[in-house]
Amino acid sequence: MKEFTYTAKDSSSSKIVKGKVSADDRQAAAALLNSKDLYPIKIEVASAGLSLAGLGKVGKVKTKDRVIFTRQLATLVKAGLPITQALDTAIEQVTDKKFKSILDKIAKSVEGGQTLAESFGQYPDVFDKVYINLVDAGEQSGTLEDVLIRLADQQEKDAKVTGGIRGALIYPGLVLVTILGVMIFMLTTVMPQIQSLYKDMNKTLPITTRATIFVTQGLINFWYLDILFVLAAVFGFRAFIRTPYGRQLVDTIKLNIPIFGVLFRKVYMSRFTHTLGSLVTSGMPLLNALKISAGAMNNVVLEKIVLKAEEQVRTGKPLSDSLENNDYFIKLVPQMIRVGEESGTLGSMLDRVSTFYEEEVDQAVKNISTIIEPVTMVFLGGMVMFIIVAILYPVYSLIGGGLGAISG
């Protein structure tokens, strides 16, 4: 689709309005304007800098700022303010300059005749597909304020889960950095002295010490190659996971990795049920809701499973049956979906499942934090033991050999 700028006359107020609209061609853009009671005077293709893709590249906006804005907008809409006035009022409360600039452009787009969902859709890096589609469903069903509140709640829950996982990884990360720092210090300061001592005494170093010295020389003499290797590995990995095969492999590992695999599955189940429940409750058809929910999980393995289920639902098969007997979908999910289908309360049942798994994720994060600490200590002990064997054992051998010669 292309983006067009337009100048049109509002048939109800006879005012001249300007704005942007997305369509396949000028005729489609004109038809879209006519459906909104706007008589097009001038329609032009927007410049490259104003295209949908270009507008989306604005950098990240803090989740906290987006949640506050969404919740304030919901309150204002619920109070009965027109959407344009509600937007202007909510924008005044935003403190982040970058986010405020984006919202100002969105407000102008809405004033120009575009829907709120269409305006949000110009910035996919700020408002994802789930956000945009939920807003669209809310506008069409007349439940925008309820949708916005659900969106704010969902974003807060997602941020809480992500923060919990990151918090669980902080401690082992700090320990690992400390271990590497100590090892580099020992290898670059102590080991060269021991190597010189052994060389003067014409003695052969133990195999562990020789291996350690080999690493040391690599760090000292070819440090620039080490940095290049690390950078190449990082950028190579990032490029690899952007490929279809790489993404498939990484997402499969996430679902099967020891300890964390169970946590990831619960996170995905919570995300899927919450998104699907929100869309269904907002009045979106199940097939469309499944497509959006599949992408919202951010895992291509599970996305393919849900899209396959969507195809089966399209042929008349119940969603619960379509998701059953799948190793990556926790069995409770299709079971609860079946209950919702049979009772006609699919949306509320999905919300219950989502809440259940959110609590499960919180508990799993706490359990993993408890498990990681002793595992990290064992790893730390092993690395310390290796350093002791590689550095102190040769010294002990020299001292032992010297004492033996004296006693002899």
N, C-alpha and C positions, 0 to 999 in steps of 0.2 A: 504493500500500500504506500501511496505517496501522501505528502502533507501539502495542503494548499492554504494560502492566506486569502481571506475574502473580505469584501465590503458589501454589505447587504442592508436592505430596508426591512425593518420589523413591521409586518402587516398589521399588527394590533395597535402599535403605538406610533407608527410612521417614523420612528427614529432610525438613524443610520448607525449600524453597528459594524465593528471589525473584529476579526478573530482568525482562528486556524481550525482546519478540519482535516481529518484523514480519510482518504478514499482512493479507489483504484484509478480514477480519471476525473476530468473536470465535470463530465456529465453526472457521475456518481456523487461528486461533491455538491453539485447543484441540487440533485434530488434529495440529498441529506438535509440541505438548508431549507428546501421547500417543506420537508416533513416537520421542520421546526417553525413553520410560518415565517420564514425569512426569504425575501425576494433578492436573489443575488444580483449585484450590480457589477462586481469585478471579482474574478477568481484567478489567482496566479499560483504557480508552483512555488512553494517556499524554498528559500535558499538552503544550501547544504548545511549551513551552520544552524538552521532552525529545524532540521529534520528530526524525526523521532529518535533516531539513533544518536544523533549529536547531542540532543537535549538530555539524553539519559546519562551521558558521561559527565557526572558532576561530582563524583567522589562520594564517600560514605557520610551518612548522617547518623548521629548517635541515636540508638534505639530509645533512650530516655526522652530525647526531644520529640521524636516522632510519636511516642506514646502520649506524652502530655498534650501535644497538639490534637491528636485524634480524640482524646477524652474531652478536651475543651470544646472541640467542634461538635461532638455528640451532645454535650450539655446545651450548647447554644441552639442547635437544631431542634432539640427536644423542647426548648423554651418557646419555640414557634417563630424564631427569626428566619427570614429568607436566607437561602444558602449563600448568596453573595455577601450579605451583611454578617452572617455567622463566620464566614471565612475571614473577612477583614478584621473582625473582633478577635478571632483566635490568633491570627497572624501577629497582632499587636503584642501578644504575650510571649512570642517566640524571641529568645535572646541570641541564638546562634545566627550569625549574619548570613552564612552560606544557605542554611535551611530557609531563613526568612526570604532571601532573594528568590529561591525556588518557589516558595509559596505565593509570593507576590505575582510571579508569572502565571501560576496556576489560577489565582483569583482573576487575573485579567482574561485568561482563557475562558473561564466560566462566564464572566461578564460578556464575552464575545459570542456566547451561544453554545459552547461545548458543555457536555455534561461533566459532572465532577469526576466520574470514572475516566472519561476520555482525557481530561486535564491531568489527572494523576498518572495516566498511562504514558505521558510524555517523559516521565522520569523513572524508568524501570529500575535504576540503581538505588532509588530512594523508596519507591513503592513497588513491591513485588507483585507477581501475577495474582496471588491469593488476595492481597489487599485490594487490588484494582477490581477483580471480579466480584468480591464481596460488596464493595461500594456500588458497583453496577447493579448487582442483585437488589441491594437495599433501595437504590433509586427507583428501580422498576416496580418493586413491591410496596413502596411507601413506608419502609421500615429502616430508613437510613440511620436514624439515631441509635436504634438497637444494634445494627450492624457495626457502627463505629465503636460502640461500647465493647462488643465482642472482640473486635479487632484490637483494641487497646489491651484487653485482658489477655488475648492470645500472645501479643508481642511481649508483654510482661512475663508470661509463663515461659516463653521460648528463651528470653534473656536470662531468666533464673536458672533454667536447665543448663544453658551454655556456660554461665558463670560458675555453676557448681562443678561441672566437668573440668573447667580450667583451674578452679581452685584445688581440685584433687590432684592435679598434675604439677602444681607449683612446687611442692616439697621435693618430690623426686627430681624435678628439673634443677632446683638449686643444689641438691646433693651431687648430681652429675656434673654440674659446672664446677663445683668445689673440687671434686675428685680429679677432673681434667686439669684444673689449675695446679693442684699439688703435684700431679704426675709430670706436667710440663716443667715445673720448677725443679723437681728432683732430677729429671732427665737432662736438663740443660745446665745444671750447676754441680750436682754431686757426682753424677756418672762420669763426666770428663775427668775429674780428679782421680776416681778409682781406676779408670782406664790407664791414666798416666802412671799410677803407682804400680799396676800389674806389669806394664810395659818395662819399667825400670828394673823390675825383679825377674824379668824373663819368664813369667808364669802365664798359663793359659786360663782365661776366664771361663766360668761355668756357662753352659749353653743359654740359661735364662738371662744372664747378664749380657752375653754377646748379642742376643736378640734385642734386648733393651737398648744397648748401645747403637745397634743398627738403626733403630727407630729414632734415637737421639740425633745421630748424624744427619738423618733425613730432615729432622725438624730444624736443625741448626744451619746446615749447608744448603738446603733446598726449600727454605720456608716459603719462598714466593710460589714454588710449584704446589706446595701444600695448600696455599690460599686459593690458587687457581683451580686445584682439584675440588676443593670444597664448594667453590662458586659454581663450577661446572656441574657438580653433583646436584646442587640445589636447583639450578635453572633447568638441568636435564630432567630432574624429577617433576618439576612443575610443568614442563612441556609434555612429559609422558602422560601425566594424569589428565591432560586436556584432550588426549586422543581417546576415541571410543573404547579401545581395548584397555588403555591405562585406567580410565575412569571405572570401567567394569571390574577390573582387577582390584583396585583400591576399595571400591564399595563392597566387593565380595569379602575381602579381608576384614573390613569393619564388622561385618555380620558374623564372622567366624573366629575372630581373634580371642584368645583366652582372656578371661576376666572382663574385658571391655566389650566383647561381642554381645553379651546379654544386655548390657547397659544400652548399647547402640540400638538394639532391637526394640527395647522399651521406649526409647526416645522417638524412634520412627513410628511406632504404634500410636503413641500419644499425639504426634504431629499429624498423622493421617486421620485419626478419628476426630480430632478437634477441628481440622480443616473441613473434612467432609460433613461433620455435624453442623458447622456454621453455615456452610453453603446450602445444605438441604433445608435447614431451619429458615434460611433467608428466602426460600422459594425457588431456588435454582433446580432445574431438572437433574435427576440422579446421574445421567450419562455425562452431562457437562461437568457436574460436580466431581465425578470420578477422575476425569481428565486433569482437572486443576489440582485435585488432592494428590494425584500420582506425582506430579512435578514438585509439589510442596514438600515432599519427604526429603528431597535432595539426595536420593540414592537411586542410581539407574537400575539396580537389580530389582528393588521393590517397585520401582516405577513400571518396569516391564510387566511385573506380576499384576499390578492394578489395571494397567491398560489391557492386558489379556482378559482380566475379569470383566472390564467394561465391554469388551466385544461379546462376551458370553451373556452379559445382562441385556445387551442390545437384542439378542436372539430370544429373550424371554426367560433366561435362567436367573434364579434369585442371586443376589449379591453374596449372601452367606455361603451358598453352594459353590460359587465361583472362586471364593477365597479359601475354601477348605482344602485340607490335605496338601498344604504348602509348608515346606520346612522353615521358611523365613518369616512366615506370618504366625505370631503367637496364637494358639488355638482359641483362646478366650475371645479374640476379636470377632471371628466369624460366628461364634456361638452367640455372642451378645447382639450382633447384627441380625441374626435369625429371630431373636426375641423381639427386636424392634420392628422387623418386617411383619411378623405375625400379629403384633399388637398395634401396628400403625403409628409407632412412636420412634421411628428410626433416628430422627434428629436428636431427641433427648437421650436416647440410649447411647448414641455415639458420644455425647457430651459426658455421660457417666463413665464410659470406658476411658475417655481421655483424662478425666480427673483421677481415675484409679491409677493409670500409668504415670501420671505426673507425680503422684505420691510414691509410686514404686521407684521412679527414677531418683527422687530425693533420697530414698532409703538406700538405693544401690550406690549412689555417689558416696554416701557416708560409709558404707561397707567397703567400697574400693579404697577409700582413704585409709581405713583401718588395715586393709591387707597390704597396701603399697608400702607403708612405713617399715614393717619388718623385712619385706622383700628388698627394699632399698638398703637397709642396714646390712643384710647378708651380702648384697652386691658390693657395698662399701668395704665390708670386711675382706672380701675376696680380693679387691683391688689393693688394699693395704698389704695383705699377705704377699701378693705378687711383688709389690715394691720392696718389701722387707727381704724376700728371697733374692731378688735381683740385685739389691744394693748392699744389704748388710751381710748376706752369706759370704761374698768374696772377702769382706773385711774380717769376718770371723775366721775364715780359712787362713788368711794371712797371719792373724794373731795366733791361731792354733798351731800353724806351722812354725812360727817363731818360737813359741813356748816349747814345742817338741824339740827343736834344735838345741835350745838352751838346756833342757833337762837331759838331752842325750850327751 
